[in-house]
Each structure stands twice: as structure tokens, then as C-alpha cells.
Amino acid sequence: MSMASTSTPGSSSELTITVEHNPCKSRLSELGINWWPKWGCPPGKFMLKFDAQETCYLLRGKVKVYPKGSSEFVQFGAGDLVTIPKGLSCTWDVSIAVDKHYKFESSSTTPSPE
């Protein structure tokens, strides 16, 4: 299992996306991934602002996430467990349609278009 992350330069809170590549089945079971809601999207570019921390597990797809104001990106895809911090504004560049399970820090909050 490997981890990758990036932070938004110049941000006072250093918002970091964490990617856990191919977590073991016991980890996924412990988190209750299969009970989380599912969401999907077609290929394209989507501007999002996360009003709550999101943890998601990609069943399929490939994404590059560009934090607002940065040319750096974080890439993840099928089989990855990803944590996106509250307060992050970013662009999702989806090259392969995404299907994922997700959970927000607060169940009443979802990403909002910018």
C-alpha cells in the first residue's frame, strides 16, 4: 500500500489530498465502504468546492485534481481510497468515467459548484 498527497501552495491551512493506493479489504470493511452512498460522473472537467471533508473509494475511473491556483495535481483512480479536505476548491479532470463510494464528515453537506 502506498500513500501520496499534495498541499495547496500559499494556503494558510495547507489543504492536503491524501491517496491510499489499493487499501486491503480489511481496511475497506472496517470503514464500511459498501454501506456508503455511490456517485458517478462522465469524463469532463468539474469545478468543485468541498464544504466538508470527503473520503471516497473509487470503484472505477481516473481523475486528476488541480487545487485552485495551482498547476500541481493529484492523480487517483480505481482501487484508491482518497481523503479530500474541507475547504478545498479544485478542478476534477476526469479522463475515465468515475463510480465511487463516498462519505462526508457531515452527512448533510455535498460538494458545491463554484
Secondary structure as UniProt FT lines:
FT   STRAND          2..7
FT   TURN            9..10
FT   TURN            12..13
FT   STRAND          16..21
FT   HELIX           25..31
FT   HELIX           33..35
FT   STRAND          38..41
FT   STRAND          44..49
FT   STRAND          54..67
FT   TURN            68..69
FT   STRAND          74..77
FT   TURN            78..79
FT   STRAND          80..84
FT   TURN            86..87
FT   STRAND          89..104
FT   TURN            107..108
FT   STRAND          112..113
//
